[in-house]
Amino acid sequence: MAYFYRTCTPNKLFDTHLHLKEVELKVLLVVIRQTYGYYDKKRGRHKEWDWISHTFFCKKTSKSSKAIGLAIQRLINKRLILVKNERGMLVLTPEERRISKKLYFKATLE
């Protein structure tokens, strides 16, 4: 018997963001999967933020580290994702991402 699980995806992705470059769309979909894809029954809502490693993005998208870094920056610039470090501070530049130990991601499509 096969089990099918669902990841809620904001309609805004389909309505206004299918023009994104392939790697940008893949990175955004990973963020959506890791956040909207997990529902906390106790809180009655989906995860808002998730720690996602650079290696995980590379593995899930089959894209190079450089391509992932550029896509993350473009998505930040387009205000489609937010990234914060382990101290909860927003991270806006590649330099800030490099010096952070852990990065937490959130899609801003609502």
N, C-alpha and C positions, 0 to 999 in steps of 0.2 A: 504494500500500500504506500503510495506516495503522499508526502505531506507538503503542502504549499503554504508558505508564509508570505505575508504582505508587508510591504514598506509603503506607508502613506507618503505620497509625493505631492507637494503643493502644485495646484493647477497653474500657478504663475510660471512655473518652469516650462510647461508646454505652451502656454499662451504667449510668452514674451522672450524666452531665453534659448530657444532652439538654434539660434544663429551663432551661439558660442563656438569657438574652435573646439575640435574633438577633445584635446587634452583638458581644456577648461571644463567642458561638459562632464568628462569622466571624473575629474577631481570633485566637481560639485555633486555628482551622483554618489560618490563615496561618502562625502560629508552628510548628505541626506540619508543614506543608508545607515550610517553609524549614529545618527541622531533620531530622525523621524522614524527610523526602522525599529527602534526599541521603545516599547510602551511600558511604563511603570504603573502597574495596577494599584499600588498603594497610593501613589500621588495622583493617579487618574490623568496622566499626561505623558507625552513623549519626552525623551531626553532632549535637553536644550543644547548642551555642549558635550563634546567627546574628545578625549586625547587620541590623536591619530599621528603615528610616526611617519616620517618621510619615506622610510622603507616600505611601510604598509601601502602608502599611495602608489609607489613604484610597482609593487607586487600586484595590487588590484587593477591598475590601469595598463600595465605592460608598457609604461612609458619611462623614459630616462629621468634620472635625478634632476638634470638641468631643466627638462621640459616641465616637470612637476613644480619646481621652484618658480619658473616663469608663470605657469598657470595660476599658482596660488597668488602671486603678486597681482596678476591681472584681475583675478576674482575679488581681491581686497580692494583694488582701485575702482572696480565697478560696483563695489558695495554689495556683492552677492554673498560674501562670507565675512565673518569676523574671526579673528585669531587672537587668542590671549596666551600668555605664558603661565608658568607654574605659580606665579604670584598674583594672577588675576588681572594683570595689566595688558591692555590691548597692544598687539604687536603689528606694526604697520609697514615695516621695511624688511628686506632680505637680511640685512645686518642684524636686526633685532631677533629675527627667527634663528639665525645661526648661533647666537650666544645663549639662547633659551634652552633649558634642559628638556622641557616638555611643552608641546603646543596643543592647545585645545581649540577645536573648530566648531563653528555654528553657521548654518545657512540662514540667510536673511530674506527668504522668499515670501514670507507671510504677508 
